[in-house]
Amino acid sequence: MHRKLCLSIAALAIGASLLVAGAVAGPASSSPNATGGVMRINLSNTDFDFLDPALSYASWAWQFTYMTNYKLLNFPDKAAPEGGKLAPEAAGLPIVSNGGKTYVFTIKPGAKFNTGETVTAESFAHAINRVLNPQMQSPAVPFIIDIVGAQAVVDGKASKASGVKVSGSKLTINLTKPAADFLARITLPFFAAIPKNMPIDAKGVDAPASAGPYYVKSWVKNRSAVFVKNPNYKGSRPRNIDQFVVTINTDLNQSFLQVKSGESDFDAGGLPPQQVASLAPLNGKQFFSKATVETDYLALNNSPGSLFANLAARKAMNWAIDRPAMLRARGAFAGQRDDQILAPGIGGYRDVKVYPIKGADPTKAKALYSAGGNATVYTGNAGAALIQGQVLQYNMKQMGINADIKQYTSAVLYAKAGTKGEKFDAVLGGWGWDYPDPFDFLDVLLNGNNIHETQNNNLAYFNNPAMNKKMEEAAKLFGDKRYQAYGDLDVEITKSHAPWAAFLHRNERSFFSARMDPKCFVFQPVYARVVLGAECFK
């Protein structure tokens, strides 16, 4: 999935009171007469997972759906710190009552989908209930399970959550308990406005109608996608480019040369690690490196039958992994080493260094676990993942484990590893926050109560009742107590249960063709991606 550099990003680990203090997003600065045209984008070595808002969860997909979504509230198309403050979009800030459990949003008039259908309060109620429908198998369910009646929908006992009500332009959402992060959660792309007849389909709608600045004109899987301006959009979000033409599953190295020559303008799939150092002279012109709130990790499958169902083996892997080598594999300006679940910049994080970050310690690893064995390890099939797979294979060999590395495109990797019962022992993954709160790391990724048949985020299949309960208790807290509880959980889970071998926090590196104007570069700190709608030509 997705996400440090400046203090403003560290300041994003904030409570609900700061999350709602922001201005409406305005257009990014751009050069005069630089708008319009077609931006040619490659998406190397992968495809979109989904473009359906109820299912899409890959960071590269969210970079595009950020342009198409129309939400109750949104994080603006601006750099930090403004980009980390919630702002009104389809609705103004809600009226909150009932001790923090009832939220009433008033939908602004006039917004329309690209089809001409009017956006109403029902457009958002339908989105929430569609996510909850068990036939969708949406990964978004944990974010709204505290809505009154949500569990009944998930259990198949109701078709709509009783806590979601529509009356004219009013959308009322009732929670089972106060929640410090609810307003941030409701900004997630899963809950963007959808048309009234959008079907229930676990395979997703490929080109859904959109009410945001752009819409999906077409998506031919594994080949191409086209995003164009929504002719009915009247808001103030930037949309300098007329059309984005995306070529899917391109070769990472060939794509780099295409951007360098101007044949393509940008690769949303990333950069070849060995080429990044050569871009240093272009820093601030065509190349940008921005720290993110993100963790790269090796998820160790806790499921029965997996080699890493053994706690000693999981702890040993944390001593055996060569974190500097894993970072070097990503090339220059890549990020920083670490061994923890939470990332710097998120509330509760404190650097305690449970495991070695200066290099592997195979002697310690074998002292903890010497039974050896065979392990199936899933990794990506391009760029840094190729080298990291070799590093892991060597590290495991040093502790007596024979690793069979299986490589997949990113979309396929997460789909396979996210399927309950898939036969693997470890998977190389990455995660960046969906919104600024530690719940979005610990609960979403490691609460065993959230494991279902497909679309799982808990790739370690870690299900510890005591830890589940502590996470649920932490989610009820506010302010400093909330962050302290999550920080304690980060350390306890890492030290005592080791479901992951975390190894780095990543920078997002972006390289553009010479025809793109650097004055239009905007890095959105929450989504940790370039704002494509703000881009413009020289």
C-alpha positions in Angstrom: 0.0 0.0 0.0 1.2 3.6 0.7 3.5 6.5 3.1 8.6 12.2 7.1 10.7 14.7 6.1 9.4 17.9 7.6 7.9 18.9 11.0 4.6 19.6 9.3 4.1 16.0 8.5 4.9 15.0 12.1 2.2 17.4 13.1 -0.4 15.4 11.3 -0.6 12.9 14.2 -3.4 15.0 15.7 -6.8 14.6 17.5 -10.2 15.2 16.1 -10.3 18.9 17.1 -7.4 19.7 14.8 -8.5 17.4 12.1 -11.6 19.5 11.4 -9.8 22.9 11.5 -9.1 23.7 7.9 -10.1 25.7 4.9 -11.8 24.5 1.8 -9.3 23.2 -0.7 -8.4 25.7 -3.4 -6.6 25.2 -6.7 -2.8 24.6 -6.6 -0.6 27.3 -7.9 0.3 26.9 -11.6 1.8 28.8 -14.4 -0.5 31.0 -16.6 -2.0 29.3 -19.6 -0.5 25.9 -18.5 -3.8 24.1 -18.1 -5.4 21.6 -20.4 -3.8 18.8 -22.5 -3.2 15.1 -22.0 -0.9 13.8 -19.3 0.6 10.4 -20.3 1.1 8.2 -17.3 2.6 4.7 -17.0 1.6 2.2 -14.2 4.5 -0.2 -14.2 4.4 -3.8 -13.2 0.8 -3.7 -11.9 -2.8 -2.7 -12.5 -5.4 -1.0 -10.4 -6.8 -3.4 -7.8 -10.2 -1.8 -8.2 -11.6 1.6 -9.1 -14.9 0.8 -7.3 -14.7 3.0 -4.1 -16.0 0.2 -1.9 -13.1 -2.1 -2.9 -10.2 0.0 -4.1 -7.4 -0.1 -1.5 -4.0 0.2 -3.4 -2.1 3.4 -2.9 -1.6 3.8 -6.7 -5.3 3.4 -7.2 -6.2 5.9 -4.6 -3.9 8.5 -6.3 -6.5 8.4 -9.2 -9.7 7.9 -7.2 -8.6 10.9 -5.1 -9.5 12.9 -8.3 -12.8 11.1 -8.9 -14.2 10.9 -5.4 -16.7 13.4 -3.9 -16.8 13.1 -0.1 -18.6 14.6 2.8 -15.3 16.0 4.1 -11.9 15.8 2.4 -8.2 16.4 3.0 -7.4 19.3 0.6 -5.2 19.1 -2.5 -2.4 20.9 -0.7 1.0 20.3 0.9 1.4 19.9 4.7 0.2 21.3 7.0 -2.9 22.5 5.2 -3.2 19.2 3.4 -3.6 17.4 6.8 -6.6 19.4 8.0 -10.1 18.2 7.2 -12.2 20.6 5.1 -15.8 20.6 3.9 -16.6 19.1 0.5 -20.0 17.7 -0.2 -21.2 18.9 3.2 -20.2 21.5 5.8 -18.8 20.4 9.1 -21.4 18.3 10.9 -23.5 19.2 13.9 -22.4 16.8 16.7 -24.6 15.9 19.6 -25.6 13.0 21.9 -22.3 13.0 23.7 -20.3 12.7 20.4 -22.3 9.8 19.0 -24.6 11.6 16.5 -23.4 13.5 13.4 -25.7 15.4 11.1 -24.3 16.4 7.8 -26.1 18.9 5.4 -25.4 18.1 1.8 -24.7 21.1 -0.4 -27.0 21.5 -3.4 -25.9 21.5 -7.0 -23.3 18.7 -7.2 -23.8 16.1 -10.0 -22.2 12.9 -11.2 -20.7 12.8 -14.6 -23.9 11.1 -15.7 -26.0 14.1 -14.7 -27.5 12.4 -11.6 -27.7 14.7 -8.6 -25.7 14.0 -5.5 -28.0 13.7 -2.5 -27.7 12.6 1.1 -28.8 9.2 -0.1 -25.7 9.0 -2.3 -23.6 8.7 0.8 -26.0 6.5 2.8 -26.0 4.1 -0.2 -22.1 4.1 -0.1 -22.1 3.2 3.6 -24.6 0.4 3.3 -23.0 -1.0 0.2 -19.7 -1.3 2.0 -21.4 -3.1 4.9 -23.2 -5.6 2.6 -21.5 -9.0 3.2 -21.7 -9.8 -0.5 -19.2 -6.9 -1.3 -16.5 -8.3 1.0 -15.3 -4.7 1.4 -12.1 -4.1 3.3 -13.7 -0.9 4.6 -16.0 -2.6 7.1 -13.7 -2.1 10.2 -13.8 1.7 9.6 -17.6 1.9 10.1 -18.5 -1.1 12.2 -19.2 1.3 15.1 -22.2 2.8 13.3 -25.5 1.7 14.9 -26.8 -1.3 13.1 -23.7 -1.8 11.0 -23.0 -5.3 12.5 -26.6 -6.4 11.6 -25.9 -5.6 7.9 -22.6 -7.4 8.0 -24.3 -10.4 9.6 -26.9 -10.5 6.9 -29.7 -9.6 9.3 -30.5 -6.2 7.8 -30.0 -4.5 4.4 -29.4 -1.0 5.9 -27.7 0.3 9.0 -30.3 1.7 11.3 -27.9 4.4 12.5 -27.7 5.9 9.0 -30.8 8.1 8.2 -31.7 10.4 5.4 -34.1 13.3 5.6 -34.0 15.7 2.7 -30.5 17.1 2.5 -29.6 15.8 6.0 -27.5 12.7 6.5 -27.5 11.5 10.1 -25.0 9.0 11.3 -25.3 7.5 14.8 -22.4 5.7 16.5 -22.5 3.1 19.2 -19.9 5.1 21.2 -18.0 8.4 20.8 -15.0 8.1 18.5 -12.1 10.5 18.2 -11.3 9.6 14.6 -14.8 9.2 13.1 -14.6 12.4 11.0 -11.2 11.4 9.6 -12.6 7.9 8.8 -15.6 9.1 6.9 -13.2 10.9 4.5 -11.9 7.6 3.2 -12.5 6.9 -0.5 -14.7 4.0 0.4 -17.5 6.4 1.5 -17.5 8.7 -1.4 -20.8 9.5 -3.1 -22.1 6.8 -5.4 -25.1 6.7 -7.8 -28.3 5.3 -6.5 -28.3 2.1 -8.6 -24.7 1.1 -8.2 -24.9 -2.7 -8.0 -23.7 -5.1 -5.2 -20.8 -7.0 -6.8 -17.7 -8.3 -5.0 -15.8 -8.0 -8.4 -16.5 -4.2 -8.4 -17.7 -1.8 -10.9 -14.9 -1.0 -13.3 -15.8 2.5 -14.4 -18.2 3.9 -11.7 -19.9 7.2 -12.1 -18.1 10.0 -10.2 -19.0 13.4 -8.8 -15.5 14.6 -8.2 -13.3 16.7 -10.6 -12.7 13.7 -12.9 -14.3 10.4 -13.8 -13.2 7.1 -15.2 -13.9 7.1 -18.9 -12.6 3.6 -19.5 -10.5 0.9 -17.9 -9.3 -2.1 -19.9 -7.7 -4.3 -17.3 -4.0 -5.0 -17.8 -3.9 -2.5 -20.7 -5.0 1.0 -20.2 -7.3 3.5 -18.4 -8.5 7.0 -19.2 -9.6 9.7 -16.7 -11.3 12.8 -17.9 -12.8 15.9 -16.5 -16.3 15.6 -15.0 -18.3 18.2 -17.1 -20.7 18.6 -14.2 -18.2 19.4 -11.5 -18.5 23.0 -10.2 -16.2 22.8 -7.2 -12.9 24.5 -6.6 -10.5 21.5 -6.5 -7.7 21.7 -9.1 -8.1 20.0 -12.4 -5.5 21.6 -14.6 -5.1 18.6 -16.9 -7.9 17.7 -19.4 -7.2 14.0 -19.6 -5.0 11.3 -18.1 -4.1 8.4 -20.3 -2.7 5.5 -18.3 -0.7 2.6 -19.8 -0.9 -0.3 -17.5 1.7 -3.0 -16.7 4.6 -1.3 -18.4 8.2 -2.3 -17.7 9.7 -0.3 -14.9 13.1 0.2 -16.6 11.7 1.0 -20.0 9.2 3.4 -18.5 12.0 5.3 -16.8 13.6 5.9 -20.1 10.2 7.0 -21.6 9.8 9.6 -18.9 13.4 10.7 -19.3 12.9 11.2 -23.1 9.4 12.8 -22.7 7.6 9.9 -24.3 5.7 9.5 -21.1 5.2 12.1 -18.3 5.2 10.1 -15.1 5.2 6.5 -13.8 2.7 5.9 -10.9 4.3 2.5 -10.4 7.6 3.8 -9.1 11.2 4.1 -10.2 14.0 1.6 -10.8 16.0 1.7 -7.6 19.4 1.7 -9.4 18.4 4.8 -11.4 17.3 7.1 -8.5 20.7 8.5 -7.6 21.1 9.8 -11.2 18.1 12.1 -10.6 19.8 14.1 -7.8 20.7 17.0 -10.2 17.0 17.2 -11.1 15.8 17.5 -7.5 13.0 20.2 -7.2 12.7 20.3 -11.0 11.7 17.0 -12.3 12.4 14.8 -9.3 10.9 15.0 -5.8 11.5 12.9 -2.7 9.0 13.2 0.2 8.9 11.4 3.4 5.7 9.5 4.2 4.0 7.9 7.2 4.5 4.3 5.9 6.0 1.0 7.0 7.5 -1.7 4.9 7.4 -5.1 6.5 7.6 -8.9 6.1 4.3 -10.3 7.4 4.8 -13.6 9.1 1.8 -15.9 8.6 0.5 -16.9 12.1 -2.0 -19.4 10.6 -1.8 -23.1 11.7 0.5 -25.0 9.4 2.7 -22.0 8.5 6.3 -22.2 9.6 5.8 -18.8 11.3 2.9 -20.0 13.4 5.8 -20.6 15.8 6.5 -17.5 17.9 10.2 -18.4 18.3 10.5 -18.5 14.5 8.9 -15.1 14.2 11.2 -13.5 16.7 14.2 -15.2 15.1 13.2 -13.7 11.7 13.3 -10.3 13.3 16.9 -10.9 14.3 17.8 -12.5 11.0 16.5 -9.8 8.6 19.1 -7.4 7.2 17.3 -4.1 7.5 20.1 -2.0 5.9 20.2 -4.3 2.9 16.4 -4.1 2.6 16.7 -0.3 2.5 19.6 -0.2 0.1 17.5 -2.3 -2.3 15.2 0.7 -2.8 18.1 2.9 -4.0 18.8 6.6 -3.2 16.5 8.8 -1.2 14.6 5.7 -0.1 13.7 6.3 3.6 14.9 5.1 7.0 15.3 1.8 8.8 13.1 0.7 11.7 11.7 -2.4 13.3 8.3 -1.2 14.5 4.7 -1.2 13.2 3.9 2.5 13.7 5.9 5.1 11.7 7.4 8.4 12.8 4.8 11.2 12.5 1.9 9.2 13.8 0.5 9.6 17.3 2.0 7.2 19.8 5.2 6.3 17.9 8.3 6.1 20.1 11.6 4.6 18.9 12.5 1.8 21.2 14.7 -0.4 18.8 13.4 -3.9 19.8 15.4 -5.6 17.1 18.7 -4.7 15.3 18.4 -2.1 12.6 22.2 -1.9 11.8 22.4 -5.4 10.3 21.4 -9.0 10.7 22.3 -11.1 13.7 21.9 -14.8 12.4 23.7 -16.1 15.6 20.9 -14.7 17.8 18.3 -15.8 15.3 19.5 -19.4 15.4 19.7 -19.3 19.2 16.0 -18.5 19.2 15.0 -20.9 16.5 17.1 -23.8 15.1 14.5 -26.2 13.7 15.0 -25.0 10.1 12.3 -25.8 7.5 11.0 -24.6 4.2 9.1 -21.3 3.7 7.1 -19.9 0.8 7.6 -16.2 0.6 5.5 -13.9 -1.6 7.2 -10.7 -3.0 6.7 -8.2 -5.8 8.1 -9.0 -9.2 9.9 -5.7 -10.0 12.2 -3.0 -8.7 13.3 -3.2 -5.1 11.2 -6.3 -4.4 13.4 -8.4 -6.6 16.5 -7.6 -4.6 14.7 -7.7 -1.3 13.5 -11.2 -2.1 17.1 -12.3 -2.6 18.1 -10.6 0.7 15.3 -12.4 2.5 16.2 -15.7 0.9 19.8 -15.3 2.1 18.8 -14.2 5.6 16.5 -17.2 6.0 19.3 -19.5 4.8 21.5 -18.1 7.5 19.0 -19.3 10.1 18.5 -22.6 8.5 15.3 -22.0 6.5 15.0 -22.7 2.8 12.9 -19.9 1.2 11.0 -20.4 -2.0 10.4 -16.9 -3.4 7.3 -16.4 -5.5 6.9 -13.1 -7.3 3.7 -11.3 -8.4 2.6 -7.9 -9.5 1.5 -5.7 -6.6 -2.2 -6.1 -7.3 -2.0 -9.9 -7.5 0.3 -10.1 -4.5 -2.2 -8.3 -2.2 -5.1 -10.2 -3.6 -3.5 -13.6 -3.0 -2.0 -12.8 0.4 -5.3 -11.2 1.4 -7.3 -14.5 0.8 -7.8 -16.5 4.0 -6.2 -19.9 3.7 -3.7 -19.0 1.0 -0.7 -21.2 1.4 2.3 -18.9 2.2 4.6 -18.4 5.1 5.6 -14.8 4.7 4.7 -11.9 2.4 6.6 -8.7 1.6 4.2 -5.8 2.1 4.0 -2.0 2.7 1.4 0.1 4.4 0.8 3.9 4.7 -1.9 5.5 6.7 -5.4 6.1 5.2 -6.0 8.9 7.6 -3.9 10.4 10.5 -4.6 8.0 13.4 -2.8 4.9 14.9 -6.0 2.9 14.6 -5.2 2.8 10.9 -2.1 0.8 11.5 -2.7 -1.4 14.5 -6.4 -2.2 14.3 -6.7 -2.4 10.5 -3.6 -4.5 10.1 -3.5 -6.7 13.2 -6.9 -7.0 14.9 -7.9 -10.6 14.4 -11.6 -9.7 14.6 -11.3 -8.1 11.2 -10.1 -11.3 9.3 -12.6 -12.4 6.7 -12.5 -14.6 3.5 -11.0 -12.1 1.0 -9.5 -8.6 0.8 -7.7 -9.0 4.2 -5.3 -6.3 5.3 -4.1 -8.5 8.2 -1.6 -10.4 6.0 0.0 -12.0 9.1 -3.4 -13.5 10.1 -2.5 -12.4 13.6 -5.4 -13.1 15.9 -4.6 -12.7 19.6 -7.7 -12.2 21.8 -5.8 -10.3 24.4 -4.3 -7.9 21.9 -7.6 -7.6 20.0 -9.2 -6.5 23.3 -6.5 -4.0 24.0 -6.8 -2.5 20.5 -10.6 -2.2 21.0 -10.0 -0.4 24.3 -7.4 1.9 22.8 -9.9 2.9 20.0 -12.3 4.3 22.7 -9.7 6.7 24.0 -9.1 10.4 23.1 -6.0 12.6 22.9 -2.8 11.7 24.7 -4.3 8.7 26.4 -5.2 7.3 23.0 -1.7 7.8 21.6 -0.1 6.4 24.7 -2.2 3.2 24.5 -1.4 2.7 20.8 2.3 3.4 21.4 2.3 0.7 24.2 0.6 -1.7 21.9 3.1 -1.1 19.1 5.9 -2.0 21.5 4.1 -5.0 23.1 3.1 -6.6 19.8 6.5 -6.1 18.2 8.4 -7.4 21.2 6.1 -10.2 22.5 4.3 -11.5 19.4 6.3 -10.4 16.4 3.7 -10.9 13.7 5.8 -8.8 11.4 9.5 -8.2 10.7 9.2 -4.4 9.9 12.2 -3.0 8.3 11.8 0.6 6.9 9.7 3.7 6.5 9.6 4.8 2.9 10.0 8.1 1.0 7.7 8.7 -2.0 9.9 9.5 -5.0 8.4 11.1 -8.1 10.0 11.7 -11.5 8.3 13.7 -14.3 9.1 14.5 -17.9 10.7 17.9 -18.7 7.4 19.2 -20.1 5.7 19.2 -16.6 5.9 22.4 -14.6 7.6 21.9 -11.2 5.6 24.9 -9.8 2.5 22.7 -10.1 3.9 19.9 -8.0 1.7 19.3 -4.9 2.4 16.4 -2.5 -0.7 15.5 -0.5 0.6 14.4 3.0 -2.3 12.1 4.0 -2.5 10.2 0.7 1.3 10.5 0.3 1.1 10.9 -3.4 1.4 13.6 -6.0 -1.9 15.5 -6.6 -2.4 14.7 -10.3 -5.2 17.2 -10.8 -2.8 20.0 -9.8 -0.2 19.1 -12.4 0.3 21.3 -15.4 2.5 21.8 -18.4 5.2 24.4 -18.9 
